[in-house]
Amino acid sequence: MVSVKNGDRVMINYTGKLADGRVFDTTEGRAPFGFVVGGRQVIPGFGDALVGMQAGEVKTVTILAKDAYGPYYDDLTREMERNLFPDGATLRTGQPYPMIHQDGNPVTVMIKEITDDTVTIDANHPMAGKDLTFKIELLEICSDESGDDSDGAE
C-alpha cells in the first residue's frame, strides 16, 4: 500500500485541540482539507505527522509549540500611548487590530488591555507557546494536483 511522502497531495479530516481539551479547529461539518505535504502550507509538525501514513489511517499526534507556531515572546507585548491610535479606532480587549510594523509590513496584533491612556498589544501569533494535539484521518493520497486547496490547519 502507498504511504505519504513529502511532495504528495493529501486529503484529510482533522480535529485540533489545546492541552485543556478545547477544540480550536476542525474539518467536522466542512469539506476535507487538501494540501501538499512538505509544501509549507501548514505548520511543519502537522505535515511531518502525515509522512508514512496510508489512506484510511487515523492518527493522533501532539505537536510541540516549537514545531507549531513557535514560542511565546514576552517582548512582542507592549504598552502604547492611546493617542497613537487613530481617533475613532475601534479598540476592544481580546480583538485583533491591524497595524503596520516598523519595517512597513502589515501585522495583526491582539488588544490585551485598554486604559484611558494606554493600549497593551500582543504581536505573538494567538497559538504561540501552545502544544497542539491533532486527530488526523488520511482520506486519500491524490495521484494528481486536483486536490482541494481549502483553508484549514495552518
MDTraj code that builds the backbone (N, CA, C; nanometers):
import mdtraj as md
import numpy as np

residues = "MET VAL SER VAL LYS ASN GLY ASP ARG VAL MET ILE ASN TYR THR GLY LYS LEU ALA ASP GLY ARG VAL PHE ASP THR THR GLU GLY ARG ALA PRO PHE GLY PHE VAL VAL GLY GLY ARG GLN VAL ILE PRO GLY PHE GLY ASP ALA LEU VAL GLY MET GLN ALA GLY GLU VAL LYS THR VAL THR ILE LEU ALA LYS ASP ALA TYR GLY PRO TYR TYR ASP ASP LEU THR ARG GLU MET GLU ARG ASN LEU PHE PRO ASP GLY ALA THR LEU ARG THR GLY GLN PRO TYR PRO MET ILE HIS GLN ASP GLY ASN PRO VAL THR VAL MET ILE LYS GLU ILE THR ASP ASP THR VAL THR ILE ASP ALA ASN HIS PRO MET ALA GLY LYS ASP LEU THR PHE LYS ILE GLU LEU LEU GLU ILE CYS SER ASP GLU SER GLY ASP ASP SER ASP GLY ALA GLU".split()
xyz = np.array([
    [0.0846, -0.1185, 0.0000],
    [0.0000, 0.0000, 0.0000],
    [0.0894, 0.1252, 0.0000],
    [0.0416, 0.2315, -0.0639],
    [0.1172, 0.3557, -0.0777],
    [0.1124, 0.4363, 0.0523],
    [0.2277, 0.4906, 0.0907],
    [0.2383, 0.5751, 0.2104],
    [0.2699, 0.7179, 0.1691],
    [0.2297, 0.8116, 0.2531],
    [0.2544, 0.9542, 0.2269],
    [0.4036, 0.9838, 0.2347],
    [0.4498, 1.0639, 0.1385],
    [0.5864, 1.1153, 0.1405],
    [0.5818, 1.2645, 0.1059],
    [0.6886, 1.3361, 0.1361],
    [0.6941, 1.4781, 0.1023],
    [0.6684, 1.4957, -0.0462],
    [0.5885, 1.5954, -0.0797],
    [0.5525, 1.6247, -0.2174],
    [0.4178, 1.5687, -0.2572],
    [0.3619, 1.4756, -0.1769],
    [0.2306, 1.4193, -0.2076],
    [0.1206, 1.5172, -0.1693],
    [0.0166, 1.5226, -0.2532],
    [-0.1042, 1.5980, -0.2186],
    [-0.1950, 1.5017, -0.1450],
    [-0.2458, 1.5459, -0.0288],
    [-0.3308, 1.4604, 0.0544],
    [-0.4634, 1.5293, 0.0822],
    [-0.5621, 1.4492, 0.1134],
    [-0.6922, 1.4978, 0.1592],
    [-0.7135, 1.4369, 0.2971],
    [-0.7456, 1.5228, 0.3954],
    [-0.7596, 1.4754, 0.5327],
    [-0.8814, 1.5377, 0.6005],
    [-0.9220, 1.4742, 0.7080],
    [-1.0087, 1.5346, 0.8082],
    [-0.9244, 1.5454, 0.9337],
    [-0.9491, 1.6473, 1.0135],
    [-0.8715, 1.6633, 1.1366],
    [-0.9531, 1.7372, 1.2414],
    [-0.9112, 1.7188, 1.3657],
    [-0.9600, 1.7990, 1.4779],
    [-0.8378, 1.8374, 1.5599],
    [-0.8223, 1.9666, 1.5853],
    [-0.7109, 2.0170, 1.6646],
    [-0.7587, 2.0603, 1.8014],
    [-0.6854, 2.0165, 1.9057],
    [-0.7211, 2.0518, 2.0429],
    [-0.6011, 2.1110, 2.1164],
    [-0.6330, 2.1982, 2.2126],
    [-0.5326, 2.2530, 2.3026],
    [-0.5122, 2.1566, 2.4186],
    [-0.4137, 2.1833, 2.5034],
    [-0.3823, 2.0957, 2.6165],
    [-0.5017, 2.0762, 2.7096],
    [-0.5888, 2.1766, 2.7193],
    [-0.7058, 2.1654, 2.8076],
    [-0.8222, 2.0897, 2.7424],
    [-0.8016, 2.0386, 2.6197],
    [-0.9046, 1.9616, 2.5508],
    [-0.9971, 2.0442, 2.4638],
    [-0.9818, 2.1757, 2.4675],
    [-1.0674, 2.2639, 2.3875],
    [-1.0314, 2.2534, 2.2393],
    [-1.1333, 2.2338, 2.1533],
    [-1.1134, 2.2263, 2.0085],
    [-1.0903, 2.3678, 1.9551],
    [-0.9802, 2.3864, 1.8815],
    [-0.9533, 2.5180, 1.8226],
    [-0.9753, 2.5190, 1.6718],
    [-0.9785, 2.4012, 1.6091],
    [-1.0041, 2.3951, 1.4657],
    [-1.0411, 2.2525, 1.4289],
    [-1.1282, 2.2382, 1.3285],
    [-1.1702, 2.1054, 1.2835],
    [-1.2289, 2.1153, 1.1437],
    [-1.2235, 2.0041, 1.0725],
    [-1.2928, 1.9961, 0.9442],
    [-1.4334, 1.9413, 0.9630],
    [-1.4689, 1.9009, 1.0850],
    [-1.6017, 1.8458, 1.1097],
    [-1.7075, 1.9456, 1.0632],
    [-1.8001, 1.8983, 0.9818],
    [-1.9048, 1.9852, 0.9288],
    [-1.8596, 2.0677, 0.8092],
    [-1.7355, 2.0468, 0.7663],
    [-1.6806, 2.1184, 0.6494],
    [-1.6219, 2.0174, 0.5521],
    [-1.5791, 2.0672, 0.4396],
    [-1.5128, 1.9819, 0.3408],
    [-1.3778, 1.9372, 0.3956],
    [-1.3293, 1.8224, 0.3516],
    [-1.1940, 1.7799, 0.3904],
    [-1.0922, 1.8850, 0.3471],
    [-0.9746, 1.8786, 0.4080],
    [-0.8667, 1.9738, 0.3819],
    [-0.7620, 1.9070, 0.2941],
    [-0.7216, 1.9755, 0.1878],
    [-0.6186, 1.9242, 0.0989],
    [-0.4973, 2.0143, 0.0972],
    [-0.3799, 1.9522, 0.0920],
    [-0.2553, 2.0289, 0.0837],
    [-0.1427, 1.9374, 0.0374],
    [-0.0291, 1.9975, 0.0019],
    [0.0892, 1.9231, -0.0386],
    [0.1803, 1.9086, 0.0830],
    [0.2093, 1.7845, 0.1197],
    [0.2968, 1.7565, 0.2344],
    [0.4368, 1.8090, 0.2024],
    [0.4918, 1.8876, 0.2933],
    [0.6231, 1.9467, 0.2732],
    [0.6193, 2.0730, 0.1900],
    [0.4991, 2.1173, 0.1522],
    [0.4847, 2.2349, 0.0664],
    [0.4730, 2.3660, 0.1411],
    [0.4995, 2.3652, 0.2709],
    [0.4981, 2.4849, 0.3550],
    [0.3606, 2.5506, 0.3591],
    [0.2541, 2.4701, 0.3474],
    [0.1179, 2.5217, 0.3521],
    [0.0569, 2.5070, 0.4913],
    [0.1205, 2.4278, 0.5756],
    [0.0730, 2.4030, 0.7116],
    [0.1927, 2.4120, 0.8059],
    [0.1662, 2.4145, 0.9361],
    [0.2767, 2.4176, 1.0319],
    [0.3635, 2.2931, 1.0113],
    [0.4951, 2.3052, 1.0295],
    [0.5854, 2.1941, 0.9973],
    [0.5489, 2.0618, 1.0653],
    [0.5203, 2.0627, 1.1913],
    [0.4900, 1.9388, 1.2623],
    [0.3663, 1.8692, 1.2099],
    [0.2722, 1.9451, 1.1553],
    [0.1485, 1.8876, 1.1031],
    [0.1766, 1.8056, 0.9779],
    [0.2483, 1.8635, 0.8846],
    [0.2830, 1.7908, 0.7628],
    [0.3712, 1.6705, 0.7921],
    [0.4670, 1.6871, 0.8825],
    [0.5561, 1.5771, 0.9188],
    [0.4790, 1.4582, 0.9744],
    [0.3697, 1.4846, 1.0461],
    [0.2909, 1.3780, 1.1084],
    [0.2259, 1.2869, 1.0048],
    [0.2048, 1.3366, 0.8840],
    [0.1396, 1.2554, 0.7805],
    [0.2353, 1.1634, 0.7068],
    [0.3647, 1.1957, 0.7084],
    [0.4618, 1.1138, 0.6357],
    [0.4565, 0.9707, 0.6892],
    [0.4399, 0.8755, 0.5972],
    [0.4322, 0.7341, 0.6327],
    [0.2908, 0.6818, 0.6531],
    [0.1918, 0.7718, 0.6640],
    [0.0531, 0.7276, 0.6804],
    [-0.0004, 0.6709, 0.5500],
    [-0.1015, 0.5841, 0.5623],
    [-0.1682, 0.5261, 0.4467],
    [-0.3145, 0.5684, 0.4475],
    [-0.3758, 0.5727, 0.3287],
    [-0.5164, 0.6109, 0.3167],
    [-0.6009, 0.5251, 0.4097],
    [-0.6925, 0.5919, 0.4814],
    [-0.7798, 0.5240, 0.5765],
    [-0.7255, 0.5223, 0.7183],
    [-0.5990, 0.5538, 0.7350],
    [-0.5365, 0.5525, 0.8674],
    [-0.5792, 0.6757, 0.9476],
    [-0.5939, 0.6568, 1.0788],
    [-0.6246, 0.7660, 1.1715],
    [-0.5116, 0.7711, 1.2732],
    [-0.4662, 0.8912, 1.3024],
    [-0.3528, 0.9093, 1.3916],
    [-0.3783, 1.0295, 1.4807],
    [-0.3353, 1.0195, 1.6061],
    [-0.3378, 1.1348, 1.6956],
    [-0.1936, 1.1712, 1.7255],
    [-0.1622, 1.2986, 1.7089],
    [-0.0252, 1.3458, 1.7266],
    [-0.0264, 1.4775, 1.8030],
    [0.0701, 1.4929, 1.8932],
    [0.0876, 1.6203, 1.9628],
    [0.2079, 1.6911, 1.9027],
    [0.1860, 1.8139, 1.8606],
    [0.2916, 1.8954, 1.8006],
    [0.3326, 1.9993, 1.9029],
    [0.4582, 1.9945, 1.9433],
    [0.5087, 2.0900, 2.0411],
    [0.5084, 2.2311, 1.9823],
    [0.4959, 2.3298, 2.0692],
    [0.4896, 2.4699, 2.0267],
    [0.6021, 2.5061, 1.9300],
    [0.7224, 2.4566, 1.9566],
    [0.8368, 2.4912, 1.8713],
    [0.8195, 2.4426, 1.7279],
    [0.7392, 2.3367, 1.7078],
    [0.7137, 2.2838, 1.5744],
    [0.5779, 2.3272, 1.5201],
    [0.5110, 2.4146, 1.5929],
    [0.3795, 2.4644, 1.5519],
    [0.3937, 2.6141, 1.5213],
    [0.3536, 2.6993, 1.6152],
    [0.3592, 2.8441, 1.5943],
    [0.4712, 2.9109, 1.6717],
    [0.5596, 2.8305, 1.7284],
    [0.6763, 2.8826, 1.7970],
    [0.6471, 2.9227, 1.9401],
    [0.7517, 2.9657, 2.0101],
    [0.7348, 3.0059, 2.1493],
    [0.6615, 3.1394, 2.1612],
    [0.6127, 3.1657, 2.2808],
    [0.5515, 3.2946, 2.3114],
    [0.6635, 3.3886, 2.3556],
    [0.6735, 3.5051, 2.2927],
    [0.7774, 3.6035, 2.3251],
    [0.7157, 3.7205, 2.4000],
    [0.7552, 3.7374, 2.5255],
    [0.7050, 3.8485, 2.6070],
    [0.7355, 3.9837, 2.5449],
    [0.8503, 3.9945, 2.4739],
    [0.8875, 4.1245, 2.4173],
    [0.8015, 4.1645, 2.2972],
    [0.7104, 4.0769, 2.2537],
    [0.6159, 4.1143, 2.1477],
    [0.4866, 4.1728, 2.2041],
    [0.4843, 4.1881, 2.3359],
    [0.3729, 4.2547, 2.4024],
    [0.4238, 4.3900, 2.4484],
    [0.3489, 4.4950, 2.4157],
    [0.3938, 4.6282, 2.4589],
    [0.2767, 4.7195, 2.4852],
    [0.3024, 4.8117, 2.5746],
    [0.2040, 4.9138, 2.6098],
    [0.2315, 5.0359, 2.5231],
    [0.1264, 5.0874, 2.4596],
    [0.1390, 5.2042, 2.3725],
    [0.0473, 5.3153, 2.4223],
    [0.0873, 5.4373, 2.3978],
    [0.0021, 5.5503, 2.4302],
    [-0.1238, 5.5431, 2.3441],
    [-0.2370, 5.5641, 2.4052],
    [-0.3645, 5.5546, 2.3326],
    [-0.3734, 5.6564, 2.2186],
    [-0.3098, 5.7716, 2.2358],
    [-0.3162, 5.8742, 2.1322],
    [-0.2409, 5.8360, 2.0043],
    [-0.1687, 5.7233, 2.0056],
    [-0.1025, 5.6746, 1.8844],
    [-0.2002, 5.6025, 1.7910],
    [-0.3190, 5.5720, 1.8414],
    [-0.4228, 5.5077, 1.7613],
    [-0.5122, 5.6154, 1.7011],
    [-0.5619, 5.5937, 1.5802],
    [-0.6467, 5.6953, 1.5154],
    [-0.7718, 5.7258, 1.5979],
    [-0.8147, 5.8528, 1.5940],
    [-0.9411, 5.8894, 1.6579],
    [-1.0520, 5.8047, 1.5966],
    [-1.1381, 5.7518, 1.6794],
    [-1.2495, 5.6714, 1.6323],
    [-1.2150, 5.5260, 1.6053],
    [-1.0871, 5.4866, 1.6281],
    [-1.0488, 5.3467, 1.6067],
    [-1.1269, 5.2581, 1.7027],
    [-1.1763, 5.1451, 1.6521],
    [-1.2494, 5.0504, 1.7356],
    [-1.1484, 4.9627, 1.8081],
    [-1.1362, 4.9839, 1.9370],
    [-1.0422, 4.9079, 2.0195],
    [-1.1213, 4.8295, 2.1231],
    [-1.1080, 4.6967, 2.1193],
    [-1.1761, 4.6119, 2.2165],
    [-1.0789, 4.5065, 2.2668],
    [-1.0772, 4.4867, 2.3973],
    [-0.9925, 4.3843, 2.4568],
    [-1.0269, 4.2481, 2.3974],
    [-0.9214, 4.1728, 2.3607],
    [-0.9393, 4.0394, 2.3046],
    [-0.9641, 4.0362, 2.1555],
    [-0.9665, 4.1517, 2.0915],
    [-0.9937, 4.1584, 1.9483],
    [-0.8653, 4.1861, 1.8699],
    [-0.8578, 4.1351, 1.7462],
    [-0.7423, 4.1675, 1.6615],
    [-0.7505, 4.3120, 1.6128],
    [-0.6341, 4.3696, 1.5867],
    [-0.6276, 4.5066, 1.5367],
    [-0.5150, 4.5139, 1.4328],
    [-0.5448, 4.5612, 1.3114],
    [-0.4415, 4.5701, 1.2073],
    [-0.3505, 4.6907, 1.2304],
    [-0.2213, 4.6685, 1.2151],
    [-0.1228, 4.7761, 1.2295],
    [-0.0172, 4.7606, 1.1207],
    [0.0707, 4.8571, 1.1118],
    [0.1851, 4.8499, 1.0216],
    [0.3099, 4.8397, 1.1085],
    [0.3905, 4.7343, 1.0854],
    [0.5146, 4.7131, 1.1594],
    [0.6138, 4.8212, 1.1191],
    [0.7145, 4.8430, 1.2023],
    [0.8136, 4.9472, 1.1724],
    [0.8878, 4.9202, 1.0419],
    [0.8882, 4.7937, 0.9942],
    [0.9521, 4.7630, 0.8657],
    [0.8593, 4.7881, 0.7468],
    [0.7357, 4.8366, 0.7764],
    [0.6412, 4.8710, 0.6706],
    [0.5427, 4.7610, 0.6347],
    [0.5615, 4.6429, 0.6908],
    [0.4712, 4.5316, 0.6606],
    [0.3507, 4.5322, 0.7534],
    [0.2341, 4.4873, 0.7009],
    [0.1158, 4.4808, 0.7874],
    [0.1306, 4.3692, 0.8911],
    [0.0748, 4.3917, 1.0074],
    [0.0753, 4.2923, 1.1147],
    [-0.0563, 4.3070, 1.1910],
    [-0.1109, 4.1956, 1.2328],
    [-0.2315, 4.1998, 1.3151],
    [-0.1920, 4.1681, 1.4577],
    [-0.2287, 4.2536, 1.5488],
    [-0.1982, 4.2341, 1.6908],
    [-0.3288, 4.2090, 1.7658],
    [-0.3164, 4.1545, 1.8844],
    [-0.4332, 4.1377, 1.9709],
    [-0.4306, 4.2480, 2.0749],
    [-0.5468, 4.3056, 2.1015],
    [-0.5595, 4.4056, 2.2065],
    [-0.5738, 4.3306, 2.3390],
    [-0.4779, 4.3511, 2.4289],
    [-0.4794, 4.2789, 2.5567],
    [-0.5448, 4.3586, 2.6688],
    [-0.5209, 4.4907, 2.6681],
    [-0.5743, 4.5741, 2.7761],
    [-0.5887, 4.7165, 2.7254],
    [-0.6930, 4.7837, 2.7730],
    [-0.7172, 4.9229, 2.7349],
    [-0.7429, 5.0024, 2.8621],
    [-0.6711, 5.1138, 2.8747],
    [-0.6988, 5.2078, 2.9840],
    [-0.7309, 5.3425, 2.9186],
    [-0.7564, 5.4425, 3.0004],
    [-0.7830, 5.5760, 2.9454],
    [-0.6638, 5.6300, 2.8683],
    [-0.5412, 5.5899, 2.9091],
    [-0.4203, 5.6475, 2.8500],
    [-0.3386, 5.5512, 2.7641],
    [-0.3584, 5.4204, 2.7807],
    [-0.2729, 5.3243, 2.7111],
    [-0.3533, 5.2094, 2.6501],
    [-0.2884, 5.1439, 2.5539],
    [-0.3405, 5.0216, 2.4933],
    [-0.2252, 4.9217, 2.4935],
    [-0.2480, 4.8039, 2.5510],
    [-0.1466, 4.6996, 2.5502],
    [-0.1783, 4.6043, 2.4360],
    [-0.0785, 4.5845, 2.3472],
    [-0.0953, 4.4987, 2.2304],
    [-0.0039, 4.3771, 2.2410],
    [-0.0412, 4.2711, 2.1706],
    [0.0368, 4.1478, 2.1682],
    [0.0512, 4.1066, 2.0224],
    [0.1765, 4.1040, 1.9731],
    [0.2025, 4.0686, 1.8335],
    [0.2365, 3.9210, 1.8147],
    [0.2319, 3.8410, 1.9216],
    [0.2517, 3.6971, 1.9077],
    [0.1355, 3.6367, 1.8303],
    [0.1610, 3.5269, 1.7606],
    [0.0515, 3.4518, 1.6985],
    [-0.0365, 3.4008, 1.8122],
    [-0.1687, 3.4000, 1.7970],
    [-0.2567, 3.3547, 1.9055],
    [-0.2260, 3.2127, 1.9548],
    [-0.1629, 3.1292, 1.8735],
    [-0.1304, 2.9923, 1.9143],
    [0.0150, 2.9772, 1.9589],
    [0.0909, 3.0873, 1.9629],
    [0.2305, 3.0802, 2.0053],
    [0.2400, 3.0258, 2.1473],
    [0.3390, 2.9404, 2.1689],
    [0.3638, 2.8851, 2.3013],
    [0.2722, 2.7704, 2.3388],
    [0.1886, 2.7252, 2.2461],
    [0.0913, 2.6201, 2.2778],
    [0.1249, 2.4907, 2.2041],
    [0.1235, 2.3806, 2.2809],
    [0.1325, 2.2491, 2.2196],
    [-0.0055, 2.2154, 2.1640],
    [-0.0095, 2.1546, 2.0459],
    [-0.1350, 2.1271, 1.9770],
    [-0.1485, 1.9773, 1.9521],
    [-0.2660, 1.9230, 1.9798],
    [-0.2923, 1.7817, 1.9542],
    [-0.3939, 1.7704, 1.8419],
    [-0.3586, 1.6922, 1.7408],
    [-0.4452, 1.6726, 1.6250],
    [-0.4826, 1.5260, 1.6102],
    [-0.6091, 1.5013, 1.5854],
    [-0.6548, 1.3712, 1.5384],
    [-0.6688, 1.3872, 1.3879],
    [-0.5933, 1.3087, 1.3128],
    [-0.5863, 1.3225, 1.1674],
    [-0.6345, 1.1932, 1.1026],
    [-0.7258, 1.2055, 1.0078],
    [-0.7704, 1.0926, 0.9287],
    [-0.7266, 1.1171, 0.7845],
    [-0.6409, 1.0313, 0.7328],
    [-0.5949, 1.0436, 0.5949],
    [-0.6988, 0.9808, 0.5023],
    [-0.7664, 1.0643, 0.4267],
    [-0.8701, 1.0161, 0.3356],
    [-0.8112, 0.9603, 0.2070],
    [-0.7174, 1.0349, 0.1491],
    [-0.6557, 0.9862, 0.0262],
    [-0.5250, 1.0570, -0.0022],
    [-0.4425, 0.9866, -0.0775],
    [-0.3211, 1.0435, -0.1342],
    [-0.3555, 1.0647, -0.2805],
    [-0.3613, 1.1894, -0.3215],
    [-0.4067, 1.2213, -0.4573],
    [-0.2963, 1.1900, -0.5576],
    [-0.3355, 1.1368, -0.6712],
    [-0.2380, 1.0988, -0.7734],
    [-0.2036, 1.2146, -0.8659],
    [-0.2799, 1.3257, -0.8526],
    [-0.2526, 1.4424, -0.9358],
    [-0.2705, 1.5682, -0.8519],
    [-0.2689, 1.6814, -0.9124],
    [-0.2790, 1.8094, -0.8422],
    [-0.4224, 1.8584, -0.8305],
    [-0.5210, 1.7672, -0.8327],
    [-0.6607, 1.8109, -0.8314],
    [-0.7195, 1.8189, -0.6919],
    [-0.6376, 1.8006, -0.5872],
    [-0.6896, 1.8073, -0.4509],
    [-0.7396, 1.9455, -0.4165],
    [-0.8182, 1.9557, -0.3136],
    [-0.8800, 2.0801, -0.2660],
    [-0.7744, 2.1700, -0.2019],
    [-0.7803, 2.2988, -0.2278],
    [-0.6925, 2.3948, -0.1633],
    [-0.7643, 2.4730, -0.0560],
    [-0.8695, 2.4147, 0.0027],
    [-0.9471, 2.4867, 0.1027],
    [-0.8628, 2.5207, 0.2236],
    [-0.9029, 2.6256, 0.2940],
    [-0.8316, 2.6663, 0.4143],
    [-0.8580, 2.5674, 0.5254],
    [-0.7590, 2.5503, 0.6114],
    [-0.7738, 2.4609, 0.7255],
    [-0.6572, 2.4819, 0.8189],
    [-0.5985, 2.3761, 0.8692],
    [-0.4875, 2.3864, 0.9642],
    [-0.3755, 2.4644, 0.9018],
    [-0.3184, 2.5568, 0.9750],
    [-0.2110, 2.6367, 0.9217],
    [-0.0843, 2.6055, 0.9918],
])
top = md.Topology()
chain = top.add_chain()
for i, resn in enumerate(residues, 1):
    res = top.add_residue(resn, chain, resSeq=i)
    for name in ("N", "CA", "C"):
        top.add_atom(name, md.element.get_by_symbol(name[0]), res)
traj = md.Trajectory(xyz[None], top)
